Amino acid sequence: MKGNRSVNDANPVITGYQVLTAADEKVCPTCGPLQGVFRDKASRTYQHPTMGGLAGPPFHVSCRCDEIEATSQTQGIALNSSWQYEGAA
């Protein structure tokens, strides 16, 4: 993962990363609100609505989240999923 991140960070086309959760009923209050959240590649944290800046993924033990690369053209596109976190943040 660190090797991929180093290569991606050096790539000028990649502008940042976006969180992907498992998008199911087991997603926790830490990760649920982060579904689809973007971070600039210069930053190492995602902005959680109630917890502030969180480094990751993983965001905690047994975290099932991941992140995908984003470009200036893709970072504004919503994830192709109708799932939304419905728990309490």
Summary of the structure (lengths in Angstrom):
residues: 89
radius of gyration: 12.8
end to end distance: 27.6
largest distance: 37.0
contacts: 201
relative contact order: 0.27
helix: 13%
strand: 27%
